[in-house]
Amino acid sequence: MTIKQPASREHFLQKPGFSTRAIHAGQEPEPATGAVNVPIYASSTYVQEEIGKHKGYEYSRVSNPTRDRLEANLAALEGGISAKVFASGMAAINAVASMLNAGDHIVAGHNLYGGTPRLFNQVLANFGLTFTYVDTSDVAAVERSIQKNTRLVFLETPTNPLMELCDLRAISELSHCHGAEVVVDNTFMSPYFQRPIEFGANMVIHSTTKFLNGHSDGLGGVVVCTKPEQAEKLAFLQKAAGAILSPFECWLILRGVKTLAVRMLQHDSNGRKVANYLASHKKVQKVFYPGLPSHPQHELAKRQMSGFGSMIAFETGSLANANAMLRKVRVCSLAESLGGVETLISHPATMTHAALGEEGRRRIGITDGMVRLSVGIEDVDDILADLDQALAAI
Ligand SMILES: Cc1ncc(COP(=O)(O)O)c(C=O)c1O
């Protein structure tokens, strides 16, 4: 009688689910010692046996084993063929733009994280790239703004902080018809709730600083791509421009990503409760959250996202009202950033979107009374009680 061999680890990993990929993709036990966690390879250089003969690593700006493992993991989560990580989300966006040439045109959402138009207008425009900003929740407006030299359509969905959505499938289809590629900043949703490549996007970027890391303890950025030539160009940019992510930061993200699914589920559950609470509060004039049936694109949200997440903006009516409540919060921390386990509350007009200027903010509807929440995974009753006492100050 032959004893049936247990199925190999490879067998189980042929069609793994999201959490299995988050925990195992790129994170195979380390062969030399069996360590179940990817080691931090703190080495700038690697010994070579003879000229040109080495184990695949020469110098850590070019490649590093901890970084390779993180890149394999993030590519598996977004469904891309490859991923390249950079020193921050902005460095990742800069790398994508650096794939273009002077004279190329980018169509970009009019409501992006404030640092993105700052990079585009104040840095990259000096090198001959041109930009048109458009309301990307309006598919026809996106098509109208495409020119002969448009190479990229750059989207955020939901947008920061107005929570407008872009129809990923429709925009990908029309952009491809015009020969342009679609890049999506998926930072707000994480690959757990939204995978733009499945809707036709060509590249996805994240500020890994946010939900992917999840613990507000390290900056980073990633570009996930769908074609070998994109991966080659991005690897070249890592080597040539050098804005790479350190092995320690890579390790932090690898550790954070293992709990992405459970964290996102709790973020989403808390986010829905907080949004409902705010929507029924007398002093809150408007709530921006795609999970509310009152959100104008609630149906699209249900089609292209599998959860609504925990990013919420709301209108307090004035700068004085916003400040009165922000001074009072105790469980929520008044701080820039988002996506950590702790609830962060911020004021877009003076923080994330200060660089847009008053006129730029007015044009797209970011008011001085707007407050943004990144709802964390604390006990939701404590978050609600904190918001309740803070809103009483208005
Ligand atoms: C949506 C979005 N994209 C990109 C960035 C830039 O990322 P980083 O701060 O890691 O450079 C941010 C930062 O807040 C962001 O919110």
The ligand as an SDF file (V2000), in Angstrom:
LIG
                    3D

 16 16  0  0  0  0  0  0  0  0999 V2000
   -4.0610   59.2680   -1.0840 C   0  0  0  0  0  0  0  0  0  0  0  0
   -2.6230   59.5770   -0.8060 C   0  0  0  0  0  0  0  0  0  0  0  0
   -1.7110   59.3340   -1.7580 N   0  0  0  0  0  0  0  0  0  0  0  0
   -0.3980   59.6040   -1.5610 C   0  0  0  0  0  0  0  0  0  0  0  0
    0.0500   60.1390   -0.3690 C   0  0  0  0  0  0  0  0  0  0  0  0
    1.5150   60.4310   -0.1870 C   0  0  0  0  0  0  0  0  0  0  0  0
    2.0850   59.4190    0.5960 O   0  0  0  0  0  0  0  0  0  0  0  0
    3.3780   59.6140    1.5410 P   0  0  0  0  0  0  0  0  0  0  0  0
    2.9810   60.5460    2.6430 O   0  0  0  0  0  0  0  0  0  0  0  0
    3.6880   58.2320    1.9850 O   0  0  0  0  0  0  0  0  0  0  0  0
    4.4480   60.2020    0.6710 O   0  0  0  0  0  0  0  0  0  0  0  0
   -0.8700   60.4010    0.6480 C   0  0  0  0  0  0  0  0  0  0  0  0
   -0.3980   60.9850    1.9190 C   0  0  0  0  0  0  0  0  0  0  0  0
   -1.1620   61.3430    2.7880 O   0  0  0  0  0  0  0  0  0  0  0  0
   -2.2430   60.1210    0.4290 C   0  0  0  0  0  0  0  0  0  0  0  0
   -3.1730   60.3680    1.3630 O   0  0  0  0  0  0  0  0  0  0  0  0
  1  2  1  0
  2  3  1  0
  2 15  2  0
  3  4  2  0
  4  5  1  0
  5  6  1  0
  5 12  2  0
  6  7  1  0
  7  8  1  0
  8  9  2  0
  8 10  1  0
  8 11  1  0
 12 13  1  0
 12 15  1  0
 13 14  2  0
 15 16  1  0
M  END
$$$$
